[in-house]
Structure formats: structure tokens, C-alpha cells
Amino acid sequence: MLFKNGSGWKACFDDNNGRYFGEYGGIQSYHLFEITKEIFNQLDEKMTESDAGSIMHQGRHMYMAVDDRCGPPYTIVFDDDYKNLCPWANTMKSGKVWPDKLTDAVAKLFESEKKQP
């Protein structure tokens, strides 16, 4: 595995399956994405979490946890296989995990949350 790390973010190329992933965030929000090679190549270790997160957000959302004081904390699992695909990720859990039906409704609204074949 090849890693890139910055302040508040990490990205990984898994050479066993040829896929790229990235995570960013912390206590108030955490995000895990499957990203493309092009996105991975754009990431620079000097980037801020905000800049790296903006680039990663172009990928496929796999997992997110939010505890931002705007409502009750929640976690959304878009890809049930995230633990197997990203065993290195420092996933955080906030509040209850959304049920599959609610997650599927979100995926219909937001293209980046859709599962890839």
C-alpha cells in the first residue's frame, strides 16, 4: 500500500486491488471516499484538510460521521465493505448509524453516494 498523509487527511493506493481511497476530518465530521488515480495524484502532503477534502469529495462517498451541533450526531455507511477495503482508515462513529432505506434515499439524491458496480 502506498500512502499520502497531510494535516487532517490520508489517502491510500491499495496495490493488491488497484483501488484508491481517501479520508479526512475529525471530531465534527469524518469522511471516507473511494477516489480515482487522478484525484490521488493531485493530493499533496502540504495541502490543508480543507483543500484535500475538496478534491476527495469528487470521489465516491463510502462512509461519513457527523457531530456538528446542528442536530443529533449520525453516521452513514454508503458502502458496507468499507472495513475490508480500508482496514487502515481511522473511521469514527457519531450517534446512530442510518438505516439502509434512509441511506438508499440519500444515494438517489446525490450522485457521489451511489454504489459503483
N, C-alpha and C positions, 0 to 999 in steps of 0.2 A: 504494500500500500504506500502511496505517495501522498504526503500531507502538506498543506499550506496553512499557516496559522497567523492570525493577526489579533489585535486587541478586540476581544469580544466575538470572534468568529473563527471557524475552522472549516477547511474543505479537504476532501479526500478523493483520490483516484484509486479505485479498487482494481488492481491489475488481474485479479482472479476472474472477475466477471466483466471487465471493461467498462464499468459504470463510474459516474462522478456524483459526489454528494457534497452538500454544504450545510453548515449550521451557524446560527448567530442568535444572540440575545442572552437574556439572563433572567433575573427575578421577575420583572414585569411582563416580559414576553420572550418566548423562545420559539425558534422556527427551524425545521429540518426540511431540506429540499433535495430532490434529485436534480442535478444540473447537467449541462452539456459540457463537452470538452472546451468549446469556445468560451463559455462562462468561466470555467475553471482557469483557463489561460489568462483571462482578464484580471483575475484576482491577484493582488499584490500584497505582500505581507505588511507593507506600510499603510495600507488602507484602513480607514476607520471602520467600526462596526456598521455604521450607517451606510457608508459607500459600498462595502462588501454586501450588506444585506439588500441594497437596491439592485445589485447585479444578480444575486442569488434568487431574488424574488421573481426573476424571469423564468426560473425552473419550475418543476412540478412539486407542489407542496406535499409533504408526506406526513408532517406532524407539527402541531403547534400547541402551546400552552400560554394562556393569558391571565394575568392577575394585575390589572392596571387601575384598580379603584373606581372604574367606571361602571362596575356591576360585579356580580359574583364571579370568582375565578372559574375558568373552564379549560378543558383540554380537548383537542380534536385530533383524532387519528384518521388520516386520509388513506394511509397505506398500512394495513395490518402487518405487513412483513418488514416494517422499518427496523425492528430489533435485529433481524437476521441480516439485512442489507447494511446496516450501520452499527455494528456492535461497539464501535469506538465513540459513538455520539454520546454526549452528556445530556440526554433528554431530561427535561424537567416536567413535572406534573403539577397542574394548578386546578384545584377543585375537581368537580366531576368530569368524567370523560363523556362526551356527547354520544348518544346512541347512534347506531348506523343509519337509521332513517333520517335523522336530522343532518348527519354528515353528508349523506347522499343528496339531500336537498341543497346544501351549500355547494356541493360539487357541480350540480346542474347550473347554478348561478355563475360560478367562477371557473373559467377555463383552466386556470393553473391548478385547480384542485382535482381535476379529472384523472382517474386512473388510466395509465397507459397500458396498451395490450401487451 
